[in-house]
Amino acid sequence: MEAVNEPLCGNCTDIFDNKVSIVLPLAVSPLFRDGASLEITVKLGDMEECHVKLDCDSLRKALEWASQRQTELAQQFADGKCTPPEGGCFITTACCEMLGLDDDCFELRALRRYRDQVLAALPGGDTEIARYYALAPLILARLPEEMREARLILLYARFVLPAALAAHVGLDALAYRLYRSMLDELARDFAPDCYDRRRTGAEDLSAIYKDK
């Protein structure tokens, strides 16, 4: 079977440390419903073809789980229970919570307004927001517990509060630069494997603000 015969971008191949993740669409499920094994051929660029034999029994269990999960998520969506995390500001929320600030504090209100009314309206802004949503939970999960409190307080002082003040008074360019610097610094420190902007599709939007 030759399902795809074209170059794949980094977003598709998801290559980390010479490991390749391959996503099989549900449309190919009939190929392994009854068989004992399935052999696929993987070829990346000029590399030699790699032949992989998959255990169909394991694939059938995965398919059963995926089908069940699909039904559960569809029901959650129908019931109105499938919603994004409240506020969506993972790192900034963690910083504010560390200082005992509530979810409706000045800092979070100002940054959410900037995100929803300013950044989201910029060309490429949606991609920048999506990049934050993808990286922030990973960064927080990898932040060592022993340095968590000190690092979050430092982030609040260096980035969160200044960005909130800048956004509040309309200095959107400064708010963006502070936000971008914070995310870039944290990604380099705690998620270097996900920091390749070519893979995330993120672009620095600073040029948009050059005359502001």
N, C-alpha and C positions, 0 to 999 in steps of 0.2 A: 504494500500500500504506500502510495506517495501522496500524503495529505497536503504538504506544503513544499514548494521547491522555489524559494526566493529568500533573499537576505533578510535576516531578522534584526531588528534594532535592539538596543540594550534594554529597553523597557520590556520587550518580549522574552529575551533570553534570561534576564535576571542572573547574570554571572557574578558570583562572589567566590574568591579564593579557588578558582579553577573548577568550581562546581556549577552544574547547570540544572536548573529547574525546568521541567517540561510539563506544560498544562495540556491535558487531553480533553478536548471538548466532549460534552455528553453525546454528541452526534455519533461518536465512534463506539459507543457502548455495545452495539450489536456484535462488534468484532470479538468481544471477550465474554459474552454472556454464557456461552456453552463450552468454549475451549479450555484446555488445561494451561496453555501459555500463549503469549503473543510476542513476536519479535519485531522490534522497531529499529530503524536505522537513523542515526543522528550524524549530521555533517555540519560543522561550523567553519565557514570561510574555506581556507586552503588546507585545513586539518584533515587527517585521514578519517574515513568513515568509522563510526563506532556502532557496533551492533549490540543491542540490549534485549535480553529476554525477560519479559514481565510475567509474573505469576498471576494468572487470571482469577484465581480464587480471591487473592487480596484485592484485586481491582473490583471484583463483584461486591465485596464487602464495602469498599470505598464508595461505589456507586449507590449501594443501598443507603449508606449514611447520607450521601449528598442529596438523594431524592427525599429522604425523610426531613433533612434540614431545610430543603427548599420549601417543603410543605409547611413546616413550622414558621419559617420567615414570612411566607406569603400570608399566613393567618395573623401573625403579629402586625404586618402592614395593614391588613384589612381591619384589625381591631384598633388601629391607631397607636400601637405600642412600639413601632419601629421608628425611633427618633434618634438624632445625633446626640452626643454628650452635651449637657446643658452648657451653653456659653461657648463651648468649643475652644476655649483659651487654656490649654492644658498647662503650659509652663507658667504663664502669667498667673493663672489661678493658684498653682502650687506655691508660687512666691508669696502671693497675698495671704493664702491660708497659713503659711509659715509664720507670718507676722500677726495672725489673729484677725485679719480683715475679712469681712463677710462677702458674699457673692455679689452684692449690689454696691460694693465700694466704688469710690470715685475712679480709681485706677482701671478697674475692669469695665466700668460703664464707658469711660473715655476710649479705651482700646477697642471695645466691641463696636462702638460707633464708628471709629476709624476703619475697622475691618469691613463693616457692612456697607458704609456710606461712601467711603473714599477708596480703599484698596480694591474692593470688589468691582468698582466702576472703571478701574484702569485697564488698558489693554494688557493682558497677561496677569491681571490681578487674581483671577480665579485659580490659575495655575500656582501662583505664589501661596495662596491660602491652602490649596490642596497639599502642597509640599509641607507646609507647617503641620497640617493634620496628620500627615504620614510620619514625619520625623519626631514631633513632640512627644507622643507616648513612648516611642522607642528610647528617646534620650532620657526621659524620666525613669524608665525601667532600668536603664544602665547606670544611672547616677548612683555611685556607691553610698550606702546608708551612712557610713561614718563621715562623709563630707557633704551630705545632702543639705543639712540645715545651713551651714556656712555658705555653701555655693548658692542656694536659693536667696538668702538674704543679700548676698553680693549682687546677684542678678537683679534683684529688686532695686537696689541703690544705683546700679550702673545703667540699667536699661528700662525696667518696667516703669518706675516712677517718672524718669525724664521723658520717656516716650508718651506716657499718659498726659503729662503737662503740655508737651508739644502738640499732641492731638487736640487737647482741650482748647488751646488758644489758636488753632488753625495752622500751626507750623507742620504741615503734613510731610514735607520733605524730610525734616529732622526726625519726625516720628518713624518714617519708613527706614531711614538710615540706622536708627537705633534698633529697630526690630530686626532688620536684616543682619546687623552686626552680631546681635545676640544669637540668632539662629545659626549663623555661619560658625561662630565660635563654639557653640555647643555641639554642632554636627561634627566639626573637626575633632573635638575632644572625646565624644561618646558614640558617634555613629559614622566613623570614617568610611565604612563599607557602603554607606548609603549616601555619601556626600557628593557623588559624581553628578554635577548639574546636567550633564548631557543626558544622563539616564532619567533624571526627574523632570527634565524639560523646563526647569526654572530659569528665568532670565532676570538679571539685575535690572530693576526698573528705575534706578537712580537717574538715568538720562531723561526720563519723563519730567523730573522735577528740576532740571538744570536751570530753568529760568524762574523758579519759584522760591 
